[in-house]
Amino acid sequence: MEVCVIAKCTYKSETIMFSVSSESSMVDILKTLCLRFRGLQLGCFTLRYSVPSYPSCFLETDSDLDLMRTFLLISNEKTVDILVKDLCGISEYSGDFCVNKELIACEKGESSCSSTVEDRNEFLGRSKRASAKPLLSNEWETYIHHVGQKFDGGAEEFRLKLCKYALEVGFNFLYAGNDKKRVVAVCSNKKLEGCSWRVYASRCEATGSFVIRTLNNVHTCAGRIRESKSKMMRSRVVSSLIVDRIRAKPELKPVEIIHEFKDYYGIDISYYHAWFGKELAKLDVHGDESKSFNELVWYTDAVKETNTGSLCTLDCEAGINRFRRFFVSFGGCIAGFQYCIPLLFIDATFLKSKYKGQLLCASGKNGNQGFYPLAFGVVDSETEENWTWFLQHLASILLPMGRVVTFFSDRNQGLLNAMGFVFPGWPHSYCYYHLKQNLISKYPKSGYGKLLQDRVINLFSRCAYAVTEEEFKVAMEELVIVGSSKVKAFISDLSRDHYANAFFKGMRYGEMANSLAESFNNWVGVFRDLPVLPLIEGIRQKLMVLNSQRRFEAEKWTTVLCPEMETRLCENAEAGRTWAVRRSNSTVFEVFADYSVMVDLEQRTCSCRLWQIDGFPCTHAVAAILAKRDSVYDYVECYYKTDFFRKAYESPIFPIPDIGKGLGSNGSAAVVVLPPITKRPAGRPPTKRIKVFGEFKRPLKCSRCSVAGHNRKTCKAII
């Protein structure tokens, strides 16, 4: 029985039709395609045909052709859509196309000239014809191909794929009709040149999907070529392509998006489209910022339910229920903090989202010298009232532990007043780094010169690090003489009990600056431009992973002390190996180094005072302990030991699944939390902190190749 079907072959934006009989072979089809489509070369394209329920079937061999004819006969179909697709610059193809190419050449009595072309490209060197780079957009030309094609995402998916199809094929279209139930698009050259290209799609009421009802995929206007710039590239198209990138990297910059579109899609987009596309993608990933505050009601209950022992509080304005502040400390962090060094680093950093605000944090320090986030909160502004509220919640965690903690912070007046009110009498150290920068600002180089500036800072550093009152007094007298009235005014407002080693009442364990709080701020910096709930949840997830990693790492440790402290102890022991040690009694020794010092092992003191200041045996103490033949580990604080580190991370932070969010019957959905009132400042919103006078960033230098500008992890130099 003679079987004859009509093949509708589409290549880029052009379509041809011809009959395929039972006598037709793949060679016949290939010859027809190469004759009818200008620029189509044998071996450089592939064929796919579509039938109902199977949109992309291979058509490469005569066996594929026989199967296609049989299927069409069984289905009682008279037409078939065939898509001709380039192989994206691949010059060698090991399939039947190459064989068919040779067969056609033999039938014509000609020889294949592919070797001549290859020789030409081989010997032309840099002048050879460049091959096309495979792009992620190459598949877009298959998005619109036949009547009956379904789009499960409805009108939104159809519009997006139609835009991408037009971008790849190289034409513009206009909407002749566009609503939720139907979309009609025509070529933009319809009025000028009478182009007949047209597509009509409407919603299927039974499934809710969009279906192409009619399609004339043949352009009768002038020739088209894919351009790097197109009116079809819209912010919604950009958003659909970068949504996964934004989910993985929220800090992605518009300039990076522009470069990625050029490299991966071969398309030039404007800065506006990149920026607004990112904003739309953020909205798709994180939702509406104003609604994010309302979701904190659910999140507060979810934290307490999934992480037992957590302290989580949401505070709103009475009556109008407008957001004011939020505090959270997870149960795993609370349980582990009592095994950390009794230090807390307090700081605040501004948020970059639509409603601004401040992120307050309290970070501890583990035995391996790493930071240990204990609690954090979000407030509308950094005021004394908000600091008092934050510290009161912190006190409810610290007071039951029964130990005194030393606080580190800058000299924010609101924070200082709140500290005196909530933690009266607790040790409070001012950040030495901030004090130094404040002093530098009083001696600008332009007016006083770098020599005087360096001299003043050097003397102030001697005052801060002085271990005895005599050393402090000598350095301070010289500082006042050199710095004159400016130093006197600076010192008069600064209590020495809060920054000088010689007068500090409490243990600082060798710390002088609020650097760990800055480390936490940098660690969570990637989330600062997100809405409030994704911000808090992002920190929780990152904290959960960090604690888990440290827990598994600690299981592999075989040393008594944490690795950092074990290394320091070995260095101290090595430094005093040649010193003479003389015993006074069972616990008191005299160590003769460059000068002699007294070590009292029972009181755990050394006349150099480093043991008392650092809370860790100094070089003289280690020499005395080894001379007594005691175990050095017996004189080390328990916070530095491996078993305490493991206990600090023993309690995990558990996931907070949101699969059931909004389905509960606890009545929380009836509570509506309004976002805070913020006034947008004039000008472009800042995204980086304004550095104080004299502050500088240490240049990044690779420890592998010694070249500035990158670190060892990202180094690509060949060594």
N, C-alpha and C positions, 0 to 999 in steps of 0.2 A: 504494500500500500504506500502510495506516495505521501510523504509527510513534508509539508512546507509551512514554515513559520516566518513571520516578519521580525527581523532583528533591528532594534532601535539602538544604534551605537552612539554614545556620547563621549566626546573628547574635549576636555576643558569646557568651553561654552558652546560648542558646535555639536550638532546631532545629524546623523545620516541614517537612512533606512534602506535595507535591501533584504531580499528573500534568501532563506537558508533551506535548501531541499535535503532530501535523504542522500543525495549524491554529493553534497558539498563536503569539503574537507577543511581542516584547519589551515592548510596552505591557501585555499581559495579565500577564506575569511581574511587572512593576513594580507594577501595581495590586494583585496578590495580596500581594506583600511588604509594601507600605505598609499594607495592611489588617490583616495578621496580626501584624506586629511593631510594638509600641507605641513611639512616639517616632521612627520611621524616616521621614525626609522626602525627597521626591524631589529629585534633584540633589545630594544630600549623601552619597551612598554609591557604591561601585563593586562590581561582581560579578566573581568569579573562580571557575572550575570546575576540578575536578581529575579526571583520568583516569589509568590506569596509565602510568607513566613520564613523565607531564606534570602536575605538581602545581599549576600556576598558569597557566590559560589565560584570556584575555580573553573577557568576555561583555558586550558593550556595544551591539551592533547586531543587527538581524535576520539579517544575513549571518553573524555569529558564532553565532547560534542555529541556523541551518541547518547550519553546519559541525559543530556539536556533535552534532546529531541524526544526521548522516551518519556521523560517527566512531563513535558508539555503536552504530549499526546494523551497521557493518562489524565492530566488535569484539564484537558479540553481547552488549553490556552493557545491562542493564535499569534500572540506577540510576546517578545522577550526583550527586556532592557539589558544592554551590555555596556559596561563602563570601561573606557580605555584610560589607563593610568600610567604615567611615566614612572620609570624606575629611579628617579631622583639622581641622575648623573652617574648611575652605575653602568660602566661601559662593557663589563663582562657578565654574562648571565648564562649559567650552566644548565638551562632548561631546554625544552623543546623549541623555544623561539629561535635559538641559535641554529638548531638543526633545520627548522623550517626556512630560515633565512638562506641557508645553503641550498635547500631544495629548490626554492624559487629562483635562485641565481642559476642553478643548473638547468632548470626548465627554459630559462631565457637564453641559455648558451653563453652566460656571462660568468665571470669570476668575482668572488666577493672582494670588495675594496676595503674591508675593515682593517686588514693588515697594513694597507697604505696609510690609512688615517692614524693607526697606532704608531707607525714609523714617523709620520709627520710630527705628532705630538711628542714623541720621544726625543727627536733631534732639534726641535725648536727651542727647547730649554724654557727660559722664563717667558718667551713669547707665545708659548703654546696656548691653545684655547682652554680656558678655565672650565671646569665641570661644576655643575650646580651643587650647592651644599644641601643635604637633606634638612628640611625644616619641619618643625612640629606642626606647621599649618598645612602641610601637603595633603593631609587627609580631609581637610575642610571641603575640597571639591566634591566629595562623595556625600555630603550632608543632605543635599536635595537631588533626588535622582528619579523617582517614579511616583505615579499616582497610587494612592493607597498607603503611602509611607506614614507610619505612626510616630507621634512624639508624646511620650508618656508624661513629660513635664508640662504639657499644656501649651498655651499661647506663648508663655515666657521662653520655653525651650525652643519653640519653632522660630521665634523672632531672633534669638541668639544664633541659632544654626543658619538661619537665612543670611544674617549679617556676615558670618564667617565664610559662608559659601561665596557671597558676592566679593568679599575681600580676596579670596584665593583665586577665583576665576577672573576677576579684574573688571567689574562693572558696578555701577550704582543703581539703586532702585528707589522707588517712591511707594508709599502706602496709599492705595486707592480706597482701602477700607481697613480699619484697625480697631478692634475691640476685644472683649473677653471671649466672644463666641466665634468670630471669624477674622481672618487676616487676608487681605488681597494686596499683592505687590506687583508693580509693573516696572519695566526698565525706565530709567530716567530719560532715555532718548526716545521715548514713545511719541512725545509731541513734536520734537525736532525732526526725527528721522523715521518715525512710524515703526519703531521696533516692536515686534510681536511677542517678546518674552513676557510671560505672565504666570503667576502662581496663585492659587486660591486654596486656602485650608480653613477648616472649621472644626468645631468641637464635636466629638462623638458623645452624645448624652448618656450612652450606656456605660462607657468606661471613663469618661472625663478627659481622654487624651485628644490631641489634635491630629487630624488626618488630612493629607493632601487630596483634594477633590479633583482639581484640574491643574495640569501643568503643561505649559508650552515652553520647553527648555531650549528653544532655538532662537538665537539673537539674529535679527536682520539689520542691525545697525552696523556702524563701522567697526573695524577690528579692535579687539581689546587686548590689553597686556596688563599683567599684574604689576601695580605700582607700589612703591614703599609707603606712600601716603594715600589715604583714602578717607572719604567722608563716611564710609561705613564703619570706621574704627571709632567706637563710642565708649564712654566710661563704663557702661554695663558690660560690654564685651571684655574690656580690660579686667573688670571685677571678676568675671566668670573664670578667667584664666589664671588669676593670682590668688584666688581664695585659699587654696591649700598652702601656698607660700606664706600668706599672712598668718595662717593658723600656726605654722611652724616657726615663723620669724616675724613677730609683730612689729619689730623696729625697722622693717624694710623701707628704704627711702625711695621717693619718687624717681630720683636720678638712677637708682639701681634698676627700677622697673623699666625705665626707658632703655637702658643698655640691654637688659634681658630680652625685651621684645625685639630689638634689632638683631641680637645674636641668635635667638631661638625661633623667631617667626619671620624675620626679614622685613619688619614693619617699623616705620617711624611714627611715634606717638608724641603728642605735646605734653608738656609738664602738667598742664591742667588735667588732661585725661588720665595721666598716671596718678596724680594726687587724688582726684575725685574717685577714680577706680579703686584706689586703696581704701578710701573712706567707705565706699559701698561694700567692699570685701570685709572690712572690719564690722560693718553693720550685719552682714550675713553670718559672720562667725560668732560675734559676741552679743548681738542684739542691740536694742535701743538703750542708750546710756541712761535715760530717765527711768526706764523700767527696771534697770539693774538694781537701783536702791530698794525697790519694792521686794526684789527677790532675796534681800538680806534677811527678811523675816523667816523665810523657809530655810536659808542657809544656817542661821543661828540655831534652829532646832536640829538641823541635820548634823552639825558639828557635835553637839552634846549627845546625840543618839549614836553616832558612829565612832566617836573618839571619847571614851569614858574618861572622866577626870579633867576634861577641858574646861576652860573659862572663856565664855563667849558672850558678849553683851552688845546689844544695839540700843542706842539712845536717840530719841527723837524729841522735837519740841512738843510740849504738851498742847493739846487742843487741835493744832493743825497737822500734827504728825509729820513734820518735816525733818529730814535727816540732819543729825548733828555730829554723831561720832560712833565709831565701831571699834571694839576691842576683841582680840582673840589670842589665846595661848593654848596650844594643843596639849592633850594629856601626856603624850609621849615626851614632849619637851619639858613639861613640868616635872615629870618623874625623873628625868635624866639630869636636870640642872643641879640637883644636890650632889652629883658626882663630878661636877665641873669646878674649876677654880672660882672662888667667890668674888667675881668681878662682873659688873654690868656696864655696858657701854650704851649710852642713851643719845639718840639723835633724831632729827626730823629732816625730811626731804620733800620738796614740792612735787605735786602730781601734774601731769600734762593733759589730762582728759578734759572734756568739755566743761565739767563742773569743778575743775581744779581741786583744791584741798591739800592736806599735808599727810604724809605717811610717817607715823611715829614708830620707833623701833627700840627694843631693848635686847641686846645681844650679849651673851656670855662668852667664855673662852674655855675650850676643852684642854685636856692634858697634853695634847699634841700641838698646842699653839694655834689651833684653828678656831674660827668663830662658831658660836653655838646660839642660833636665834631662839630666844625664849618667848617673846611676845611682840606683837605689832598691832597697830591700830590706824584707822583713818579718821581724821577730824576735818572740820570745815576750815579751820585756821589755827595757826600756832599761837595760842594765847595761854595766859596763866591758868585760866579756868580749865581749858582742855588738858594742859599738862597735869594739873592736879587730879583731874578725873582719870587720866591714864595711869599716873603713879599710884593712886589709891587701888586700882585693880591689880597693879603690880605688887603692892603691899599685901594684898590678900593671898598672893602666891608665896611671897618670901617669908612673911612672919611665921607661918606654921612650920617652916623648915628649921627655925631656931638657930640661925647663924647670921652673922653680920656680913653684909656685902658692901664692897667698895664700888662707888659709882664714878663713871667718867663721862664728861660732857663738855660742851662749849659753855660760854657765859651768857646764854640767852636769859634775859632778866625774868621772863615768865617761868622758865624752867628752874632757875635758882630759887625763886620764891616758893614754887611748888615743892621743891626738894626739902627746903627747911620746914615746910608745913607737914608733909607726909612722912619724911624720914629724918626727924630731928636727931642730931648726934651721930648719924651714920657717916662714915668717911666719904668725902666727895672731892674728887680730883679734877681740876681744870685741865683741859687738853693743852699740853705744852706747845703743840704745833700751832694751834690757833692763837695762843698768847704771843708766840714769836711773830706770827704774821701781823697781829695788831701792833706790835712794837715796830716792825719794819715800816708800816704805813705812816708812822710819825717821822720817819727819816727818808724821804724820797731821794733817789740818786740825783735828780736834777738840782736839788737845792743843797744837799749835804755831801754828796759824793759816795761812791761805793765803799771807800776805805772806812769812813766813819760808820756807815751802816753795818758793815761786817764786824767792826770792833764792838759796837753796841750789842749785836746779837750774840757774839762770842762770849761777852761778859755775862749776859743774861742766861745763856746756856750753862755757864759755870755756876751761877746762882741756883738754877733749877736742879742740877745734878750733884751739887755739893752734898757730901755724906755727913758732914759735921757742921755744927753751928759756927765754928771758927772759920771754916772754909767759906761758908755762906756770907759771913760778915765781911771778910776781906774782899770777896768778889763784888758784893753789893756796894761797898764804899767806892771801889774803883768805877763801877757802873754809873753811880750818881755823879761822880766827877766828870766822866767822859760824856755822859748823856745830858747833863745839866737839868734844866727845868722840865723838859719833856719827859725824862725818865722819872723825875720826882712825882709829876702828876700821874704818870702811869702806875707807879708802885703804890702811891697813896690809895688807889682804888682797888688794889689787889692784895688779898690776904695771902701771906706766905704759907699758911697752913694748908692751902689747897693746891700748891704746885711744887714746893721745894722738898726734896728728899729729906733734908735735915729736920724739918718741922712737921712733916705730914703725919697725922695721927691715924694710923691704920696700915693695912698691907696692900701694896700695889703690885706685888709679884713682878717687879721689874718694868711695869708698864708706865708710860709717861703721856701717851697721846690717846685720842679717841679714834684710833685708826680702824679698830674692828667694826665700829658703827659705820664708818665710811665704806668698809669692805662689804657690809650688808647692803648699803645703798647701791653700790655698783652691781652687786649680785642680783638685785631685784630691779635694776634700772630698765630692763627690757619690758617690764610690765607697767611702767609708770604712765603710759599714755592710753591704757585700757580703761574701760568702765570699771566701776568699783568692785563688782562681783568677780569678773574675770581677773582683776588685779589680785584680789585676796585668794581666789582659788588657784591662780598661777603660782603664787608664793607657796601655798600649801603643797602643791604637787612637786615643786622644785625642792622643798624642804623634805618631803617624804622620800624622794629619790636620794638626796644627799645623805640623810640619816641611814638609809638602807645600804648605800655604798660604803659608808664608814663602818657600819656594823660588820659587813662581810670582810672588809679590809682588816679590821682588828682581829678577826678570827685567825688570820694567817700570821700574826705577830708572835714571835717566840721570845722576845726580850721582856725583862721585868718592867722597864719603863717604856713609855711611848717612844717611837723611833727618834723624834726630834730631841727629846730630853735625854735619851740614851746616848746620842751623839754628843750632846753638850757635856754630859758627865764624863765620857771618855776623853774629851778634849781637856777638861779640867784636870783629870788624873794625869794626862800626858804632860801638861804644863808644869806640874809640880814634882815630876819624877826625880829631878836633880837637887831638890831643896833638902836642907837639913831640918829635922824635926826633933825637938827636945820635950820630954814629958815633965810636967810640973806635978800633977797628981793623976788620979785615975781618969779624969775627964778633961783636964786643962793641959794644953800643949802650946809651945812656942815654935812658930815656923819661921825659918830664916830664908827669905827670898831676897829681892833687891833691898828689902827692909824687913825687920822682924815684926810679926803680928802675933796676937794671942787668940787662940781658938778654944772655946768652951763647948765641948760636945754635949754636955748635959743641958745647958741653956740654949744650945744651937745658935751661938753668936760668934762673930769674928770681929776683931778690932778694925778691919777694913770696911765693915758694915755692909758688904755686899750680900752676905748670907741673910741678914735681916731684911734688906731691901728687896731682894729677888725672891726670897722664900725658897731658895735652892742652894745647895752647898757650893761655896766658891772654891777656887783653886787651893787656897790655904786649908779650908775645912776638909777637902778631899784628901790632901796630903796627910793631915792629922789622923783622919779615920783609917787610912791605909797603914799608917805607922802603928796604930793601936791594934791593927789586924781585925777590925770590925767589918761588917758588911756595909758598904756605902749605901745600899738601898734602904737600910733601916733609918737613915737620916734624911731621906727624901720625902717630901709631902706626898700623901696618898693620891692627891689629884693628878700627879704626873705618872701614875702607874697604869700599866695596861689593863689590869682588872677593873679599875675605876672607869677607864675609857669605855670598856665594853659595857659596863652597867649604865653609862650615860646614854648609850644608844640601844639598850636592851628593849625598851618599850617603843614599838614602831608608831608611826603616824598612819592611820588607816585611810583608805579611799573614801570619798563622799560621792557615791553614784547619784546622778540626777535623773535616772530613768523614770522615777516615780514622782518627779517634781510636779506639783500642781494637781496631783491625783488624791492627795490626802484629805481627810475629813476633819482635821483639827481646827478648822475655822480660821487658819492663818491667812487664807487667800482673801478674807474679807478686809484685812488690814492693808491699807494703802499707804506706803511711805513715799512722800514727795521728795524730789531732789533738792539740794540746798540752793539758795538764791546766790548767783554769782554774777558779777558785772564784768563783761569782757573789756579788758584794757585796750587802749588805743595801740595801733601798730600791729606788727606781726608777732604772734605769741612766741615767747622764748622757749627753747627746748633744752638749754644747757644752763647750769648754775653759773651765776656771775662770780668770777674769782675775785678774792680780796686782793688788795694792793700787795705786790711782791710775790704773790703765789705763782708757782710755775709747775709744770708737769714734767716729771722725770722722763727724759727721752728713752724710748724703747730701743733696746739693743739686743741682737741675737747672740746667745751664748755659744752657738754652734759655728757661725761664720763671722762673728764680730762686726756685722754690718747693722747700722741703725735703720729703724723703720719697721721691723717685724721681730717676732720672737722665735724661739727654737721650734715650737709646735708647727708654725706655718712656714718654716724655712724651706726653700726649694733649691738652695744653692748646691752645686755639685762639689763635694769635698773629695 
